[in-house]
Amino acid sequence: MTFYVFTVFYLLISACFIYPPIEFVSAGITIKDIFSSWLGNENEFFVQYHIKRSIATLFVHSMLPFGYTLGIVLFGNVEAAQILLGKENPLWPTLAACSLIGPIYALFKVIAWSKNNWSTHPIAECLSVYCNNNTTNWMSVASDINIEYRRVDKIVIDTNSVTRIVATDNWIIKVSPYKLQIAHQSDTALIVNKSDTHVMSPTTRGEVQFVNIEVKPTRNGAQSFNIRLNALDFKDLQDKILRPITVLDNVTFHRTVLDRFIDTFKEEVAKNPLYETNQELEQCIGCMQTTSNVKLNKSCNNISEEFGPDACVTCYCRPMWCIECMAKWFASRQNENATETWLSSKCTCPVCRAKFCLLDVCLVKINNS
């Protein structure tokens, strides 16, 4: 039994080291935290830091099979270990060899990378693409990136526990466990080619939306790469990028919290009863671009608040707003730090200040008769 318990436990710990959960990150049980004294200061020497970090990551990951084999011998059930690791069992030499292949390969790669001042390391090779006419080496490019990374106006977006996106004045960098993928903004095209939405819980309206951005450098030798980030982080990245980000026609996503709220607001209002009228509708006084199409008509039935200070009241204003402007007005009156409560909150009419809730917003239907 001890053998199987150890196996399950070791697999879970290994998975947490490869893809650390929030709890491991918060507790500082990650590769970069464990080797922090050797890695140095990321803010001072960004490129050199990540060269060392990639080496430490490769070393730790390669040692995981060896650690499992050693752990079976030290902590596993004696009988099970003898059956599995007995000299007469052909599985023993296979397991022992496999557990040693990883560390040996990692050691070989590190020795090969270290030649010529780490010029053959994947990160150095990626930087060497941006050397101009062979008059500079990868260290010069690394120095430029280090200088820009020290500036306080850089953008750093954590896409998950092992991947980050860094945007400086001139560079776009994707940080992954083993390498850096780098593009210079001056000769790079960014294309949003996909978006996907995930419901966080089936019992709530919460959802998260991701966009996939293809980064395509035009420089010879530079490789394209993809960025997948939360749609709400898109605007932060867009504001830092000098070149326009192309969004394909078939891709739609919410760039801000307000965009997501407006769409949800429209969906909920569509469920409310229609307000029929014979009046001729005028232009929305909010945007003056579309015809007004909503009316505040008390439709909720909250008995507990019927006569209280927070009760919804009848609004006698004629239809003057379009649904999008009404949604923006509703959102502007809410607590920015509690977006999850917006739909259940209340607001006041922009004109007469009559209090209303989402159930009181009705789409207008023209009665032709």
C-alpha positions as CSV (number, residue, x, y, z in Angstrom):
1,M,0.0,0.0,0.0
2,T,2.9,2.4,0.8
3,F,4.2,1.9,-2.7
4,Y,1.0,3.1,-4.3
5,V,0.5,5.9,-1.9
6,F,4.0,7.2,-2.6
7,T,3.5,6.8,-6.4
8,V,0.3,8.9,-6.3
9,F,1.9,11.5,-3.9
10,Y,5.0,11.8,-6.1
11,L,2.9,12.2,-9.3
12,L,0.9,15.1,-7.7
13,I,4.1,16.8,-6.4
14,S,5.8,16.5,-9.8
15,A,2.7,17.9,-11.6
16,C,2.8,20.9,-9.1
17,F,6.5,21.5,-9.9
18,I,5.9,21.4,-13.7
19,Y,2.7,23.4,-13.6
20,P,2.5,25.1,-10.1
21,P,-0.9,25.9,-8.8
22,I,-1.7,29.2,-7.0
23,E,-1.0,27.6,-3.6
24,F,2.5,26.6,-4.6
25,V,3.2,30.0,-6.1
26,S,1.9,31.8,-3.0
27,A,4.0,29.6,-0.7
28,G,7.1,30.2,-2.8
29,I,7.5,26.5,-3.8
30,T,8.5,27.0,-7.4
31,I,11.7,26.5,-9.3
32,K,12.4,30.3,-9.5
33,D,11.9,30.7,-5.8
34,I,14.0,27.7,-4.8
35,F,16.9,28.8,-6.9
36,S,16.4,32.5,-6.3
37,S,19.8,33.1,-4.8
38,W,21.5,31.6,-7.9
39,L,19.2,33.2,-10.5
40,G,19.9,36.7,-9.3
41,N,17.7,39.8,-9.9
42,E,15.3,39.5,-12.8
43,N,14.7,43.3,-12.9
44,E,18.4,44.0,-13.3
45,F,19.5,41.3,-15.8
46,F,16.3,40.0,-17.4
47,V,17.8,37.9,-20.2
48,Q,20.6,36.4,-18.1
49,Y,18.1,35.6,-15.3
50,H,15.9,33.6,-17.7
51,I,18.9,31.8,-19.2
52,K,19.7,30.5,-15.7
53,R,16.0,29.9,-15.0
54,S,15.6,27.7,-18.1
55,I,18.7,25.7,-17.0
56,A,17.3,25.2,-13.5
57,T,13.9,24.2,-14.9
58,L,15.5,21.7,-17.3
59,F,17.5,20.3,-14.4
60,V,14.6,19.9,-12.0
61,H,12.3,18.4,-14.6
62,S,14.9,15.9,-15.7
63,M,15.5,14.8,-12.1
64,L,11.9,13.9,-11.5
65,P,12.1,10.3,-12.8
66,F,15.3,9.7,-10.9
67,G,13.7,11.1,-7.7
68,Y,10.8,8.7,-8.2
69,T,13.1,5.7,-8.5
70,L,15.1,6.8,-5.4
71,G,11.9,7.4,-3.5
72,I,10.7,3.9,-4.1
73,V,13.8,2.5,-2.6
74,L,13.8,4.8,0.4
75,F,10.1,5.2,1.2
76,G,8.2,2.6,-0.8
77,N,6.9,-0.7,0.5
78,V,9.9,-3.1,0.8
79,E,8.1,-6.1,-0.8
80,A,6.7,-4.1,-3.7
81,A,10.1,-2.4,-4.2
82,Q,11.8,-5.8,-4.3
83,I,9.3,-7.2,-6.8
84,L,9.6,-4.0,-9.0
85,L,13.3,-3.4,-8.6
86,G,14.6,-6.9,-8.0
87,K,17.7,-7.8,-10.0
88,E,15.9,-10.7,-11.5
89,N,13.1,-8.4,-12.8
90,P,13.8,-7.1,-16.3
91,L,11.9,-3.9,-15.4
92,W,14.6,-2.8,-13.1
93,P,17.3,-2.0,-15.7
94,T,14.7,-0.3,-17.8
95,L,13.5,1.9,-15.0
96,A,17.0,2.7,-13.8
97,A,18.1,3.6,-17.3
98,C,15.1,5.8,-18.0
99,S,15.7,7.7,-14.7
100,L,19.3,8.4,-15.6
101,I,18.7,9.5,-19.2
102,G,17.0,12.7,-18.2
103,P,19.8,14.1,-15.9
104,I,22.5,13.0,-18.4
105,Y,20.8,14.7,-21.3
106,A,20.2,17.8,-19.3
107,L,23.9,17.9,-18.3
108,F,25.0,17.4,-21.9
109,K,22.7,20.3,-23.1
110,V,24.0,22.7,-20.4
111,I,27.6,21.9,-21.3
112,A,26.9,22.5,-25.0
113,W,25.0,25.7,-24.3
114,S,27.8,27.1,-22.1
115,K,30.3,27.2,-24.9
116,N,31.2,30.5,-26.4
117,N,29.6,32.5,-23.6
118,W,26.2,30.7,-23.9
119,S,25.8,31.8,-27.6
120,T,24.2,28.4,-28.5
121,H,21.5,28.6,-25.8
122,P,18.0,28.9,-27.4
123,I,17.5,32.3,-25.8
124,A,20.8,33.6,-27.1
125,E,20.0,32.2,-30.6
126,C,16.7,33.9,-30.6
127,L,18.3,37.2,-29.7
128,S,21.1,36.8,-32.3
129,V,18.4,37.1,-35.0
130,Y,18.1,40.8,-34.1
131,C,21.9,41.5,-34.5
132,N,22.4,44.1,-37.2
133,N,24.8,43.1,-40.0
134,N,26.9,41.0,-37.7
135,T,28.3,44.1,-36.1
136,T,26.7,43.2,-32.7
137,N,26.2,40.0,-30.8
138,W,23.4,38.7,-28.8
139,M,24.8,40.3,-25.6
140,S,24.1,43.7,-27.1
141,V,20.5,42.8,-27.8
142,A,20.2,41.4,-24.3
143,S,21.5,44.6,-22.9
144,D,18.8,46.6,-24.7
145,I,16.1,44.3,-23.5
146,N,17.5,44.5,-19.9
147,I,17.4,48.3,-20.0
148,E,13.8,48.4,-21.2
149,Y,12.7,45.8,-18.7
150,R,14.0,48.0,-15.8
151,R,11.6,50.8,-16.8
152,V,8.4,51.1,-14.8
153,D,6.1,51.6,-17.8
154,K,6.5,48.0,-19.1
155,I,3.5,45.7,-19.2
156,V,3.7,42.3,-17.6
157,I,0.7,39.9,-18.0
158,D,0.6,36.5,-16.3
159,T,-1.3,34.3,-18.6
160,N,-0.9,31.2,-16.4
161,S,1.5,30.0,-13.6
162,V,4.3,29.2,-16.1
163,T,3.8,31.7,-18.9
164,R,4.0,35.5,-19.0
165,I,3.8,38.2,-21.6
166,V,6.1,41.2,-21.4
167,A,5.7,44.3,-23.5
168,T,8.3,47.0,-23.3
169,D,8.8,50.1,-25.5
170,N,10.2,48.1,-28.4
171,W,9.9,44.4,-27.6
172,I,7.2,41.7,-27.2
173,I,8.4,38.8,-25.1
174,K,6.7,35.5,-24.2
175,V,8.3,33.9,-21.2
176,S,7.8,30.1,-21.0
177,P,9.5,27.4,-18.9
178,Y,12.4,26.7,-21.2
179,K,12.8,29.7,-23.4
180,L,11.9,33.3,-24.4
181,Q,10.1,34.0,-27.6
182,I,10.9,37.5,-28.7
183,A,9.7,39.9,-31.4
184,H,10.7,43.5,-32.1
185,Q,7.6,45.8,-32.4
186,S,9.0,47.6,-35.5
187,D,8.8,44.6,-37.8
188,T,6.0,42.5,-36.2
189,A,2.4,42.0,-37.1
190,L,-0.1,41.0,-34.4
191,I,-3.3,39.2,-35.4
192,V,-6.2,38.2,-33.2
193,N,-7.3,35.0,-34.9
194,K,-9.4,33.3,-32.2
195,S,-11.5,33.8,-29.1
196,D,-13.2,31.4,-26.7
197,T,-15.5,31.8,-23.7
198,H,-15.7,29.6,-20.7
199,V,-18.4,29.7,-18.0
200,M,-16.8,29.8,-14.6
201,S,-19.8,28.2,-12.8
202,P,-23.1,26.8,-14.2
203,T,-25.0,28.5,-11.3
204,T,-23.7,32.0,-11.9
205,R,-23.4,34.4,-14.8
206,G,-19.6,34.6,-14.4
207,E,-17.6,33.8,-17.5
208,V,-14.0,34.3,-18.7
209,Q,-13.0,35.0,-22.3
210,F,-9.6,34.4,-23.9
211,V,-8.2,35.7,-27.1
212,N,-5.4,34.1,-29.2
213,I,-3.0,36.6,-30.8
214,E,-0.5,35.4,-33.4
215,V,2.8,37.4,-33.3
216,K,4.4,37.3,-36.7
217,P,7.9,38.9,-37.0
218,T,8.9,39.7,-40.6
219,R,12.6,39.6,-39.8
220,N,14.5,36.7,-41.4
221,G,15.1,33.9,-39.0
222,A,12.6,35.1,-36.4
223,Q,9.9,32.6,-35.5
224,S,6.2,33.3,-35.0
225,F,4.5,32.5,-31.7
226,N,1.1,32.7,-30.1
227,I,-0.2,34.6,-27.1
228,R,-3.3,33.5,-25.3
229,L,-4.5,35.9,-22.7
230,N,-7.6,37.0,-20.9
231,A,-9.7,39.3,-23.1
232,L,-9.8,41.9,-20.3
233,D,-6.0,42.2,-20.5
234,F,-6.1,42.9,-24.3
235,K,-6.5,46.7,-23.9
236,D,-3.4,46.9,-21.6
237,L,-1.4,45.1,-24.2
238,Q,-2.8,47.1,-27.1
239,D,-2.0,50.4,-25.3
240,K,1.7,49.4,-25.1
241,I,2.1,48.1,-28.6
242,L,3.2,50.7,-31.2
243,R,1.7,48.9,-34.1
244,P,-2.1,48.2,-34.6
245,I,-3.4,44.8,-33.6
246,T,-5.5,43.3,-36.4
247,V,-8.7,41.6,-35.3
248,L,-10.1,39.2,-37.9
249,D,-13.7,39.8,-38.9
250,N,-15.0,36.5,-37.5
251,V,-13.5,37.2,-34.0
252,T,-15.5,39.0,-31.4
253,F,-14.7,39.5,-27.8
254,H,-15.2,41.8,-24.8
255,R,-12.2,44.1,-24.6
256,T,-13.3,45.6,-21.2
257,V,-15.5,44.8,-18.3
258,L,-18.0,47.4,-19.6
259,D,-18.2,45.6,-23.0
260,R,-19.0,42.3,-21.3
261,F,-21.6,44.0,-19.0
262,I,-23.3,45.7,-22.0
263,D,-23.8,42.4,-23.8
264,T,-25.1,40.7,-20.6
265,F,-27.4,43.8,-19.9
266,K,-28.9,43.4,-23.4
267,E,-29.5,39.7,-22.9
268,E,-31.3,40.2,-19.6
269,V,-33.4,43.1,-20.9
270,A,-34.6,41.0,-23.8
271,K,-36.2,38.7,-21.3
272,N,-38.3,41.6,-19.8
273,P,-41.9,42.4,-21.1
274,L,-42.0,44.8,-24.0
275,Y,-43.3,48.4,-23.6
276,E,-45.9,49.2,-26.3
277,T,-46.4,52.8,-27.4
278,N,-47.9,54.8,-30.2
279,Q,-45.3,57.6,-29.8
280,E,-42.9,58.5,-32.5
281,L,-39.4,57.6,-31.2
282,E,-36.6,60.2,-31.5
283,Q,-32.8,59.9,-31.5
284,C,-31.2,58.7,-28.3
285,I,-30.2,61.7,-26.3
286,G,-27.1,59.9,-25.1
287,C,-25.3,59.1,-28.4
288,M,-27.5,60.9,-30.9
289,Q,-26.7,58.1,-33.4
290,T,-29.5,55.5,-32.9
291,T,-33.2,55.6,-32.3
292,S,-34.2,55.4,-28.7
293,N,-35.5,51.9,-28.0
294,V,-35.9,51.4,-24.2
295,K,-38.4,52.7,-21.6
296,L,-38.1,52.5,-17.8
297,N,-41.3,50.8,-16.8
298,K,-41.7,49.4,-13.3
299,S,-42.1,45.7,-13.8
300,C,-40.4,44.3,-10.7
301,N,-42.4,43.1,-7.7
302,N,-40.2,43.4,-4.7
303,I,-42.7,43.6,-1.8
304,S,-40.2,43.9,0.9
305,E,-38.9,47.2,-0.5
306,E,-42.2,48.5,-2.0
307,F,-42.3,51.5,0.3
308,G,-38.6,51.6,1.5
309,P,-36.0,54.1,0.5
310,D,-34.4,51.6,-1.9
311,A,-37.7,50.7,-3.7
312,C,-38.1,51.0,-7.4
313,V,-40.6,53.7,-8.5
314,T,-42.4,54.5,-11.7
315,C,-40.6,56.6,-14.2
316,Y,-42.8,58.9,-16.3
317,C,-40.1,59.9,-18.9
318,R,-40.8,59.1,-22.5
319,P,-38.4,56.7,-24.3
320,M,-35.3,58.7,-24.8
321,W,-32.4,56.3,-24.6
322,C,-31.0,53.4,-26.6
323,I,-30.3,50.2,-24.7
324,E,-26.5,50.6,-25.1
325,C,-26.4,54.1,-23.6
326,M,-28.8,52.9,-20.8
327,A,-26.4,50.0,-20.1
328,K,-23.4,52.4,-19.9
329,W,-25.4,54.8,-17.6
330,F,-26.3,51.8,-15.4
331,A,-22.7,50.6,-15.2
332,S,-21.4,54.2,-14.4
333,R,-23.5,54.3,-11.2
334,Q,-22.2,51.0,-9.8
335,N,-19.2,50.1,-7.6
336,E,-16.2,49.5,-9.9
337,N,-14.7,47.1,-7.4
338,A,-17.8,44.9,-7.2
339,T,-18.6,44.1,-10.8
340,E,-20.3,40.8,-9.7
341,T,-23.1,42.8,-8.1
342,W,-23.9,45.1,-11.0
343,L,-26.8,43.1,-12.5
344,S,-28.5,42.9,-9.1
345,S,-28.0,46.5,-8.2
346,K,-30.2,49.6,-8.8
347,C,-29.8,52.9,-10.6
348,T,-31.6,56.1,-11.1
349,C,-33.2,57.5,-14.3
350,P,-30.8,59.9,-16.0
351,V,-33.5,62.5,-16.2
352,C,-36.0,62.3,-13.3
353,R,-33.9,60.2,-10.9
354,A,-36.6,57.6,-10.5
355,K,-35.0,54.5,-9.0
356,F,-35.1,51.3,-11.1
357,C,-33.6,47.9,-11.4
358,L,-32.7,45.7,-14.4
359,L,-36.2,44.2,-14.5
360,D,-37.7,47.7,-15.1
361,V,-35.8,48.2,-18.4
362,C,-38.1,47.3,-21.2
363,L,-37.5,47.3,-25.0
364,V,-40.0,49.5,-26.9
365,K,-42.4,48.1,-29.4
366,I,-44.2,50.5,-31.7
367,N,-48.0,49.8,-31.8
368,N,-48.9,50.4,-35.4
369,S,-52.6,50.3,-34.7
